[in-house]
């Protein structure tokens, strides 16, 4: 997206050909996304027309190995696509960011299973990696049961992944390090019960409902050990990315936050040029306080974009050998990006005055979506605390 406001700060860095091509794909389907944005909010799920446009553009498989029907785009290209989608509709961007993360399982699953899930069908593969279920060990696999949340894109999914604690005869099975073993198990849609729980502040169009699974048998070749996800997947010809699952996943959420902030600033600039506050003699754009605060918001967003680019470079170059140092850097970057972007959105939401409180205002929608996206664990302020602990010689934890 090129802001229509002039003049612009100089921003003319080179755009790789791959990135340019994928941004053109987004531009081609932008009218569909805009036309159905309101319906997605009302229905609390992506309209069929939007899903079909995304599918036909290949966006839902852009981070899947080419060996399994995906496009295996550069990490920086994936982030740029998610940003552009977030400017148009954060709910759409969120679902595609989730697809990028879940698509990484194609690098961890046995190749024949990855082919079935990602190349053998064109719908979404979604689910939760929060282990709120139980996987009882049985010969050849697991008996899976439990309830999970945040199934973004469930309305258009054919496969669900569910994280669970591994049990034997009802008791958790412990790993050599003394913590319960966990597994990510994949089940087909017809074995899943969706629960209508998605009534939220923002990201309403994601359809991120809860879901239940009751005693479904999952074969070993349809499961991935959670312990493996903290490391890059084993090298094989079909591997798409030499970076761990968790280090990759945060780029989707951070990119959504950045796209939301960019969209909010562009919307405010357009409003500021035409709105004269009640009792005022000049437009918002003429106010000294507005000018000062907008410039501060602008540099928060711009510095966040540069921070994301730096994180992406480190991930691409050191995905295999970066270890905890890389993970701490990426987690700190993602949380800082979310914090900066939320501050920028809050600034322009406030500067817009009463115009930003109406449901037909893009600023109102960006505000709600920003504060919903920032709740995700990958951009949580806890990551800043944990990175600080690591920098002071402590181990890198998810949370205390």
C-alpha positions in Angstrom: 0.0 0.0 0.0 1.3 3.5 -0.9 -0.1 6.2 1.4 -2.1 8.7 -0.7 -1.1 11.5 1.7 1.6 13.8 0.3 4.4 14.6 0.9 5.8 11.4 2.2 8.9 10.7 4.1 11.5 9.2 1.8 11.0 5.5 1.7 12.5 4.0 -1.4 14.4 0.9 -0.4 14.7 -1.9 -3.0 11.8 -4.4 -3.2 12.8 -7.9 -4.2 11.0 -9.3 -7.3 9.4 -12.1 -5.3 8.0 -9.6 -2.8 6.7 -7.3 -5.6 5.0 -10.2 -7.2 3.2 -11.3 -4.1 2.2 -7.7 -3.2 0.6 -7.5 -6.7 -1.4 -10.6 -5.8 -2.7 -8.8 -2.7 -3.6 -5.7 -4.7 -5.5 -7.9 -7.2 -7.8 -9.3 -4.5 -8.0 -6.1 -2.4 -11.4 -5.1 -3.8 -12.9 -8.4 -2.7 -11.4 -8.0 0.8 -12.8 -4.5 1.2 -16.2 -5.3 -0.2 -16.8 -8.1 2.3 -15.0 -6.6 5.3 -18.2 -5.6 7.0 -19.8 -8.9 6.4 -16.9 -10.6 8.0 -17.3 -8.5 11.1 -21.0 -9.2 11.3 -20.7 -13.0 10.6 -17.6 -13.3 12.8 -15.9 -15.4 10.1 -14.4 -14.8 6.7 -16.9 -14.8 3.9 -16.6 -17.6 1.3 -15.7 -15.0 -1.3 -12.7 -13.8 0.6 -11.5 -17.3 1.4 -11.7 -18.3 -2.3 -9.8 -15.1 -3.3 -7.0 -15.9 -0.8 -7.0 -19.5 -1.9 -6.8 -18.7 -5.6 -4.0 -16.3 -5.0 -2.1 -19.0 -3.1 -1.7 -16.9 0.0 -2.9 -19.7 2.4 0.0 -21.9 1.2 2.7 -19.2 0.8 4.8 -20.5 3.7 4.5 -24.3 2.9 7.2 -26.3 1.2 7.1 -26.4 -2.6 7.3 -30.1 -2.2 3.8 -30.1 -0.7 2.1 -27.7 -3.1 3.2 -24.5 -1.3 5.2 -21.5 -2.5 8.0 -21.4 0.2 8.3 -17.6 -0.1 11.1 -15.7 1.7 10.3 -14.8 5.3 10.5 -11.1 4.4 8.0 -11.6 1.6 5.6 -13.4 3.9 5.8 -10.6 6.4 5.2 -7.9 3.7 2.1 -9.8 2.5 0.6 -10.1 6.0 1.2 -6.4 6.5 -0.6 -5.4 3.3 -3.5 -7.7 4.2 -3.7 -6.1 7.7 -4.0 -2.7 6.2 -7.0 -3.9 4.2 -8.6 -6.2 6.9 -6.7 -7.3 10.0 -8.9 -10.3 10.4 -8.0 -11.6 7.0 -4.3 -11.0 7.8 -4.6 -12.8 11.1 -6.0 -15.9 9.5 -3.2 -15.9 6.9 -0.6 -15.4 9.5 -2.0 -18.4 11.3 -1.7 -20.3 8.1 1.9 -19.3 7.8 2.6 -20.7 11.3 0.6 -23.9 10.9 2.1 -24.4 7.4 5.4 -24.9 9.2 4.2 -28.3 10.4 4.8 -29.5 6.8 8.5 -29.4 7.7 8.0 -31.5 10.9 5.4 -34.1 9.8 6.3 -37.2 7.9 6.4 -36.3 4.2 3.5 -38.5 3.2 1.3 -36.9 5.9 2.4 -33.4 5.0 1.5 -34.1 1.4 -2.0 -35.3 2.4 -2.7 -32.3 4.7 -1.2 -29.5 2.5 -1.1 -30.7 -1.1 -3.9 -33.1 -1.0 -6.6 -30.5 -0.2 -7.0 -26.8 -0.7 -8.8 -25.8 2.6 -7.1 -24.3 5.7 -5.2 -26.3 8.3 -5.7 -24.6 11.6 -5.8 -25.1 15.4 -4.1 -24.5 18.7 -0.6 -25.2 20.0 -1.7 -24.5 23.6 -1.8 -27.9 25.3 -5.3 -27.9 26.8 -6.1 -31.5 25.9 -4.9 -35.0 26.7 -3.4 -37.5 24.4 -3.5 -41.0 25.9 -0.8 -43.2 24.5 -2.2 -46.3 22.7 -0.6 -48.8 20.3 0.4 -46.9 17.1 -0.7 -43.5 18.3 -2.9 -41.5 20.7 -6.5 -41.2 21.9 -7.1 -37.5 21.8 -9.7 -35.5 23.8 -10.1 -32.0 25.1 -11.2 -28.5 24.4 -9.1 -25.9 22.6 -9.5 -22.2 21.8 -8.5 -19.7 19.1 -9.2 -21.8 16.0 -8.7 -18.9 13.6 -10.2 -19.7 10.2 -12.2 -22.7 11.4 -15.0 -22.0 9.0 -12.8 -22.9 6.0 -10.6 -25.6 7.5 -10.5 -29.3 6.7 -7.8 -30.3 9.3 -7.2 -29.2 12.9 -4.1 -29.5 15.0 -4.6 -29.8 18.8 -1.8 -29.7 21.4 -2.1 -32.1 24.2 -0.2 -33.5 27.2 0.8 -37.1 26.6 -0.6 -39.5 29.2 -0.2 -43.2 30.0 -3.0 -44.9 31.9 -4.3 -41.4 32.7 -1.1 -39.9 34.1 1.2 -37.5 32.3 4.3 -39.1 30.8 7.4 -37.2 31.8 10.3 -36.4 29.6 14.0 -36.9 30.5 14.1 -33.2 31.6 11.3 -33.8 34.1 8.5 -32.0 32.3 5.3 -33.5 30.8 5.6 -34.6 27.2 3.4 -32.9 24.7 2.2 -33.7 21.2 0.6 -31.8 18.3 -2.0 -34.1 16.8 -3.9 -33.6 13.5 -7.5 -34.6 13.0 -9.9 -34.1 10.1 -12.7 -31.6 10.4 -15.5 -34.2 10.7 -14.1 -35.4 14.0 -14.1 -31.9 15.5 -17.0 -30.0 17.2 -16.9 -26.3 16.8 -18.3 -24.1 19.7 -19.8 -20.6 19.0 -17.6 -18.7 21.4 -16.1 -16.0 19.2 -17.7 -12.8 20.6 -14.9 -10.3 21.0 -13.6 -6.8 21.0 -11.6 -7.1 17.8 -10.4 -9.4 15.0 -14.1 -10.4 14.9 -13.9 -11.7 11.3 -11.4 -14.4 12.2 -13.9 -16.9 13.5 -11.4 -18.0 16.2 -13.9 -20.3 18.0 -13.3 -23.0 20.6 -13.4 -26.6 19.5 -13.8 -30.0 21.1 -12.4 -33.4 20.3 -13.7 -36.5 22.1 -11.7 -39.7 22.0 -10.4 -39.6 18.5 -7.6 -42.0 17.6 -4.6 -40.2 16.0 -1.8 -42.2 14.4 1.8 -41.5 15.2 2.4 -40.3 11.6 -0.3 -37.5 12.2 1.5 -36.1 15.3 4.5 -34.0 16.0 6.4 -33.9 19.3 6.2 -30.4 20.9 9.8 -30.8 22.0 10.9 -30.9 18.3 9.3 -27.5 17.6 11.8 -25.5 19.6 14.5 -26.6 17.1 14.8 -26.3 13.3 13.3 -29.3 11.5 15.6 -32.1 10.4 17.3 -31.4 7.1 15.6 -33.1 4.1 15.0 -32.1 0.5 11.4 -31.1 1.2 12.3 -28.8 4.1 11.1 -25.2 3.5 12.7 -23.3 6.3 15.7 -23.9 8.5 14.2 -22.2 11.5 12.3 -23.5 14.5 8.5 -23.4 14.6 8.3 -20.9 17.4 10.9 -18.6 16.0 9.0 -18.5 12.7 5.5 -18.1 14.1 6.0 -14.7 15.7 6.5 -13.0 12.3 2.8 -13.4 11.5 1.5 -11.7 14.6 4.1 -8.9 14.5 3.4 -8.3 10.9 -0.3 -8.0 11.6 0.4 -5.4 14.3 2.6 -3.4 11.9 0.0 -3.5 9.1 -2.7 -2.3 11.5 -0.6 0.6 12.6 0.2 1.6 9.0 -3.4 1.5 8.2 -4.4 3.6 11.2 -1.8 6.3 10.4 -3.0 6.5 6.8 -6.6 6.8 7.8 -5.8 9.5 10.3 -3.8 11.6 7.8 -6.8 11.5 5.4 -9.1 12.6 8.2 -6.8 15.3 9.6 -6.7 17.0 6.2 -10.5 17.5 6.0 -11.8 17.7 9.6 -12.2 21.0 11.4 -12.9 20.4 15.1 -16.0 22.0 16.6 -15.2 25.6 17.5 -12.0 25.5 15.5 -10.9 27.7 12.6 -8.5 25.2 10.9 -8.2 21.5 10.2 -6.7 19.0 12.5 -3.7 18.8 10.3 -2.9 22.5 11.1 -2.6 21.9 14.9 0.9 21.9 16.4 0.1 19.2 18.9 -1.4 17.0 16.2 1.7 17.5 14.0 4.1 16.6 16.9 2.2 13.5 18.0 1.6 12.2 14.5 5.3 12.5 13.7 6.1 10.6 16.9 3.6 7.9 15.9 5.1 7.7 12.4 8.6 7.0 13.7 7.3 4.4 16.1 5.8 2.5 13.1 8.8 3.1 10.9 11.3 1.9 13.5 9.1 -1.1 14.1 9.2 -2.0 10.4 13.0 -1.7 10.5 13.1 -3.8 13.6 11.0 -6.5 11.9 13.3 -6.5 8.9 16.4 -6.9 11.2 14.7 -9.8 13.0 13.9 -11.4 9.7 17.5 -11.1 8.5 18.7 -12.8 11.7 16.1 -15.5 11.4 17.0 -16.3 7.8 20.8 -16.2 8.3 20.9 -17.9 11.7 17.8 -20.0 11.9 19.8 -23.2 12.4 22.6 -21.9 14.6 21.1 -19.0 16.5 19.8 -21.1 19.4 18.3 -19.3 22.5 20.2 -16.1 21.5 18.2 -15.9 18.3 14.9 -16.8 20.0 15.4 -14.1 22.7 16.2 -11.5 20.0 13.1 -12.4 17.9 10.8 -12.5 20.9 12.0 -9.2 22.2 11.6 -7.7 18.7 8.1 -9.0 18.3 6.9 -7.7 21.6 8.5 -4.3 21.1 6.9 -4.0 17.6 3.5 -4.7 19.1 4.0 -2.2 21.9 5.2 0.5 19.5 2.3 -0.1 17.1 -0.3 -0.1 19.8 1.1 3.2 21.1 0.9 4.7 17.5 -2.7 3.5 17.0 -3.7 4.9 20.4 -2.2 8.2 19.5 -4.1 8.7 16.3 -7.3 7.2 17.7 -7.1 10.0 20.4 -6.1 12.8 18.1 -9.1 12.0 15.8 -11.5 13.0 18.6 -15.1 11.8 18.4 -14.7 10.8 14.8 -12.9 7.6 15.9 -15.7 6.2 18.1 -18.2 5.4 15.3 -18.5 1.9 14.0 -18.0 3.0 10.4 -14.6 4.6 11.2 -11.6 2.6 10.1 -9.8 4.1 13.2 -12.3 2.5 15.4 -11.8 -0.9 13.8 -8.0 -0.6 13.8 -8.1 0.3 17.5 -10.1 -2.7 18.4 -8.1 -5.1 16.2 -4.8 -3.7 17.5 -5.6 -4.3 21.1 -6.9 -7.8 20.3 -3.8 -8.8 18.3 -1.5 -7.5 21.0 -2.9 -10.1 23.4 -1.3 -13.0 21.6 1.5 -14.7 23.5 4.1 -14.2 20.7 3.9 -10.4 21.2 3.1 -10.4 24.9 5.1 -8.0 27.1 6.2 -11.2 29.0 8.6 -11.8 26.1 10.4 -8.6 27.1 10.8 -9.7 30.7 12.0 -13.1 29.6 14.5 -11.7 27.2 15.8 -9.5 30.0 16.2 -12.5 32.2 18.2 -14.2 29.4 20.4 -11.2 28.9 21.3 -11.2 32.6 22.4 -14.8 32.5 19.2 -16.7 33.2 17.7 -19.3 31.0 15.2 -18.4 28.3 11.7 -19.3 29.5 8.3 -18.9 27.9 6.9 -17.5 31.2 7.8 -17.9 34.8 
